Amino acid sequence: MSARPLHGVNLTGWLTLEPWVTPSLFVDSGVLDEAALVSSIGREDYQGLVRAHRADFMSQSDFLQIASRGFNAVRLPVPWYVFGDDGPTPGPFVGCIELVDDAFDWADEIGLKIVLDLCINPGVRGAEGELVRNHGDFASYREDMLDVIGMLCDRYGTRAALAGIEVADDPNPQVRRGLTLSDGVPLHVLRNYYRDAYDRIRACAGDDVLVIVPDAGQHGAWGRFMAQRRYHNAWLDCHLYRYFDNVGSIGPTAIRKLADRSRKELDQARRSGLPVMVGKWSGSLPFADSSTTPEGRIALERVFISEQISMFSGCPAWFFQTWKTEGRLAGWDARVSLATFERGMLC
């Protein structure tokens, strides 16, 4: 791995469907996630829809545009069923390994790095468990996910474009609230999975590939984790969204408060002793001000984004969420949110 930090964008909504990225795919079904979409429109229509979307949504020209803007990396979410029938039983879901192959070919050609993000969310229960056997509980499909990680390593471990593999996306941890425990995956279960995934990657892809583990929103819960001498090239991923925050103010004062919260969370994550990357962040602000003009709103978002880029200067990587959305969604679509930023700020 180069010592140069990875600055890039997520490719969210390409290989897995996201209603906020491509609302037109969901508008007629009345559902808000991919698994529910299968149940709503039926297996055959869903499979035709997802194949057509994947073929059209991202292309080599997107990778060229990403590189031309000054980014040197992408974070590519891949579904757990990426290998189709060659992997764990995919149920109604459609594999897409040939498109991941394309992404590596495009990235190799222009010198972009790829972080593969395995799209599983331990502790999250949803409609997927009703469609695929044993996917209702993380303990039931944990070993299958380790197998998928091994298959990804076997296929891409020697590719120049591969920077690292993130072993989960957005886990839902179990936390104690008073005398009760919330739903979710216990942290000790998540830690053990992370360690096993690390060992699987090292066995299949050697020592140079980064092993990235998400902090599951528990920024201060990873002290001494993977800090033993035998762990190396392991990073912690901290997702820093502020669009739900209540800051009690608007304008520059609110932006300072939002930045201070992110800075505090980064500091908490760094106490783990691991390098901390920011795998997801955006320019979306949590407040509306009827007295602010559209131009003023754009200016505030620019200040907010600038604050965050400056704050992340000590991180080995950051990835804006996301490269493109169907409606060029302000605050989230890098082609819009980062369009006015000088190349030097992004690299």
C-alpha positions in Angstrom: 0.0 0.0 0.0 1.1 3.5 -0.8 1.5 5.9 2.1 -0.7 8.4 0.2 -4.1 8.7 1.9 -7.0 7.3 0.0 -9.5 10.1 -0.9 -12.5 8.8 -2.8 -16.2 8.2 -3.2 -18.6 5.4 -2.4 -20.3 3.7 -5.3 -23.5 3.2 -3.3 -26.6 2.1 -5.2 -24.9 0.3 -8.0 -24.6 -3.4 -7.1 -27.2 -3.1 -4.4 -30.3 -1.0 -4.7 -30.9 2.0 -2.5 -34.2 4.0 -2.8 -32.5 7.3 -2.0 -30.0 6.8 -4.8 -32.5 5.6 -7.5 -36.0 6.3 -6.3 -37.5 5.5 -9.7 -36.8 1.8 -9.1 -39.0 1.8 -6.0 -41.7 4.4 -6.6 -44.3 2.0 -8.0 -43.8 -0.6 -5.3 -44.4 1.4 -2.1 -41.3 -0.3 -0.4 -38.0 1.1 0.8 -35.5 -1.7 0.6 -34.3 -4.3 -1.9 -35.6 -7.4 -0.1 -39.1 -5.9 0.2 -38.9 -5.0 -3.5 -38.6 -8.7 -4.4 -41.7 -9.5 -2.4 -43.6 -6.5 -3.9 -43.0 -7.0 -7.6 -42.0 -10.7 -7.8 -38.8 -12.5 -8.4 -38.8 -12.4 -12.2 -39.6 -8.7 -12.5 -37.1 -7.8 -9.7 -34.3 -9.7 -11.5 -34.9 -8.0 -14.8 -35.0 -4.6 -13.0 -31.8 -5.1 -11.1 -29.8 -6.4 -14.1 -30.9 -3.5 -16.3 -30.1 -1.0 -13.5 -26.6 -2.4 -12.9 -25.7 -2.4 -16.6 -26.7 1.2 -17.0 -25.9 3.0 -13.7 -22.1 2.8 -13.6 -19.6 2.5 -16.5 -15.9 3.1 -17.3 -16.7 6.7 -17.9 -17.7 7.2 -14.3 -14.3 5.8 -13.2 -12.6 8.2 -15.6 -14.6 11.1 -14.2 -13.8 10.1 -10.6 -10.1 10.1 -11.3 -10.2 13.3 -13.3 -11.7 15.1 -10.2 -8.6 14.2 -8.2 -9.9 11.1 -6.3 -7.6 8.1 -6.1 -9.9 5.5 -4.7 -13.5 4.2 -4.6 -15.3 2.3 -1.9 -17.4 -0.4 -3.7 -20.2 -2.0 -1.7 -20.7 -5.6 -2.9 -23.7 -7.7 -1.9 -23.1 -10.9 0.0 -24.6 -12.8 -3.0 -22.1 -11.3 -5.4 -21.0 -14.8 -6.6 -24.6 -15.8 -7.4 -25.1 -19.6 -7.4 -21.3 -20.1 -7.0 -21.5 -18.6 -3.5 -23.9 -19.1 -0.6 -27.5 -19.8 -1.7 -28.6 -16.4 -3.1 -32.3 -17.0 -3.0 -34.0 -14.5 -5.4 -31.0 -12.2 -5.5 -28.8 -11.8 -8.6 -25.0 -12.2 -8.5 -22.8 -9.6 -10.1 -19.2 -10.8 -9.9 -18.6 -9.9 -13.6 -19.3 -6.3 -12.8 -16.8 -6.3 -10.0 -14.4 -7.7 -12.5 -15.2 -4.7 -14.7 -14.6 -2.3 -11.9 -11.1 -3.8 -11.3 -10.3 -3.6 -14.9 -11.3 0.1 -15.1 -9.5 0.9 -11.9 -6.3 -0.8 -12.9 -6.2 1.0 -16.2 -6.3 4.5 -14.6 -4.6 3.8 -11.3 -7.6 4.0 -8.9 -7.6 1.9 -5.7 -10.7 -0.1 -4.6 -11.9 -0.9 -1.1 -14.4 -3.7 -1.3 -17.1 -3.4 1.2 -19.1 -6.6 2.0 -22.7 -5.4 2.3 -23.8 -7.3 5.4 -25.3 -5.6 8.5 -24.9 -8.0 11.5 -27.7 -7.4 14.0 -30.1 -5.9 11.5 -33.3 -7.9 10.9 -35.3 -7.3 7.8 -37.2 -8.9 4.9 -34.1 -10.6 3.6 -34.4 -13.2 6.3 -37.8 -14.2 5.0 -36.4 -14.7 1.4 -33.2 -16.6 2.1 -32.8 -19.5 4.4 -30.7 -18.8 7.5 -30.4 -15.1 6.9 -32.6 -14.0 9.8 -29.8 -14.2 12.3 -26.1 -13.3 11.9 -25.0 -16.5 13.7 -26.7 -18.6 11.0 -24.9 -16.9 8.0 -21.6 -15.9 9.6 -19.6 -18.7 8.2 -21.0 -18.1 4.7 -19.8 -14.5 4.9 -16.3 -15.6 5.8 -16.4 -17.9 2.8 -17.4 -15.0 0.6 -14.5 -12.9 2.0 -12.2 -15.8 1.1 -13.6 -16.0 -2.4 -13.1 -12.3 -2.9 -9.5 -12.6 -1.7 -8.8 -15.5 -4.0 -10.2 -13.5 -7.0 -8.7 -10.1 -6.3 -6.0 -10.5 -3.7 -3.2 -10.0 -6.3 -4.9 -7.2 -8.3 -3.0 -3.9 -8.2 -6.2 -2.0 -7.6 -7.2 -3.8 -4.4 -6.5 -1.6 -1.4 -8.5 -3.5 1.2 -11.6 -5.4 2.2 -14.2 -4.1 4.7 -15.8 -7.1 6.3 -19.2 -5.5 7.0 -21.1 -2.3 6.3 -23.4 -1.0 9.0 -23.7 -3.5 11.9 -26.4 -2.9 14.5 -24.7 -3.5 17.8 -26.5 -4.6 20.9 -26.3 -1.8 23.6 -27.5 -1.7 27.2 -30.1 0.9 28.0 -30.7 0.9 31.8 -31.6 -2.7 32.7 -32.4 -3.8 29.2 -30.4 -4.8 26.1 -31.4 -3.5 22.7 -31.9 -5.7 19.6 -28.7 -6.2 17.7 -25.5 -8.2 17.6 -23.4 -8.4 20.8 -20.1 -6.6 20.5 -18.1 -9.7 21.5 -19.8 -11.6 18.6 -18.9 -8.8 16.2 -15.3 -8.7 17.5 -14.9 -12.4 17.1 -16.2 -12.2 13.5 -13.8 -9.4 12.7 -10.8 -11.5 14.0 -11.9 -14.5 12.0 -12.3 -12.3 8.9 -8.9 -10.9 9.4 -7.4 -14.4 9.5 -9.3 -15.4 6.4 -8.0 -12.4 4.5 -4.4 -12.9 5.6 -4.6 -16.6 4.7 -6.0 -15.9 1.2 -4.5 -12.5 0.2 -1.3 -12.1 2.2 -0.2 -9.3 4.5 -0.5 -6.2 2.3 -4.3 -6.0 1.8 -6.0 -3.8 4.3 -8.5 -5.3 6.7 -11.1 -2.7 7.6 -13.7 -3.2 10.3 -16.6 -0.8 11.0 -17.0 0.6 14.5 -20.8 0.1 14.3 -21.4 3.6 15.6 -19.7 2.7 18.9 -16.8 4.9 18.4 -15.2 4.4 21.8 -15.7 0.7 22.2 -12.6 -0.6 20.4 -9.8 0.1 22.9 -7.0 -2.4 22.5 -9.0 -4.3 19.9 -6.7 -5.9 17.3 -3.8 -4.0 18.9 -1.8 -7.1 19.5 1.5 -7.6 17.7 0.1 -10.1 15.3 -2.5 -7.7 13.8 -1.2 -5.3 11.1 -2.7 -3.3 8.2 -6.0 -3.2 10.1 -8.1 -0.1 10.1 -11.3 1.0 11.9 -14.1 2.6 9.9 -16.0 5.5 11.4 -19.2 6.7 9.6 -19.8 10.4 10.3 -23.2 11.5 9.3 -24.8 14.6 10.8 -28.1 14.9 8.9 -30.2 13.6 11.9 -28.5 15.9 14.4 -30.4 18.5 16.4 -28.1 21.5 17.0 -30.7 24.1 18.1 -29.4 26.7 15.7 -28.7 27.4 12.0 -26.0 28.9 9.8 -22.3 29.0 10.7 -23.0 28.4 14.4 -24.7 25.1 13.6 -21.9 24.1 11.3 -19.4 24.6 14.0 -21.4 22.4 16.4 -21.7 19.6 13.8 -18.0 19.7 13.1 -17.2 19.6 16.8 -19.4 16.5 17.2 -17.6 14.7 14.3 -14.2 15.7 15.7 -15.2 14.3 19.1 -16.3 11.0 17.5 -13.1 10.7 15.5 -11.1 11.2 18.7 -13.0 8.5 20.4 -12.4 6.1 17.6 -8.7 6.9 17.5 -8.4 5.7 21.1 -8.6 2.2 19.7 -5.0 2.5 18.6 -6.0 1.6 15.0 -5.8 4.0 12.0 -9.3 5.4 11.5 -10.8 6.0 8.1 -14.1 7.7 7.4 -16.0 5.3 5.2 -19.1 7.5 4.8 -19.7 11.2 5.2 -21.8 13.7 3.3 -22.5 17.4 2.9 -26.1 17.1 4.0 -27.1 19.6 6.7 -29.8 18.7 9.3 -31.5 22.1 9.4 -33.7 24.2 7.1 -33.9 27.9 7.1 -36.7 29.5 5.1 -34.8 32.8 5.1 -31.7 31.3 3.4 -31.6 31.5 -0.3 -30.7 28.5 -2.4 -27.3 30.1 -3.0 -26.9 30.6 0.7 -27.7 27.0 1.3 -25.0 26.0 -1.2 -22.5 28.2 0.5 -23.3 26.7 3.9 -22.9 23.2 2.5 -19.5 24.2 1.0 -18.3 25.5 4.4 -19.5 22.3 6.1 -17.8 20.1 3.5 -14.6 22.2 3.8 -14.6 21.8 7.6 -14.9 18.0 7.3 -12.2 17.6 4.7 -9.9 19.6 6.9 -10.9 17.5 9.9 -10.1 14.3 8.1 -6.6 15.4 7.2 -5.1 13.0 9.8 -7.1 10.0 8.5 -5.6 7.4 6.1 -8.7 7.5 4.0 -12.1 9.1 3.5 -15.0 8.3 1.1 -17.8 10.8 0.3 -21.3 9.3 0.2 -21.8 8.9 -2.8 -20.5 9.4 -6.4 -23.9 9.7 -8.1 -27.6 9.7 -7.4 -30.5 9.6 -9.9 -31.7 13.1 -9.1 -28.3 14.7 -8.3 -29.3 14.9 -4.7 -27.7 18.0 -3.0 -25.4 17.1 -0.1 -25.0 13.5 -1.2 -24.1 13.4 -4.9 -20.3 14.1 -5.3 -20.8 15.4 -8.8 -22.9 18.2 -7.3 -21.6 18.6 -3.7 -17.9 18.6 -4.6 -18.1 20.1 -8.1 -16.8 23.5 -7.0 -13.9 22.2 -4.9 -10.4 22.5 -6.3 -8.7 19.3 -7.2 -6.0 19.9 -4.7 -8.5 19.9 -1.8 -9.8 16.5 -2.9 -6.4 14.9 -3.4 
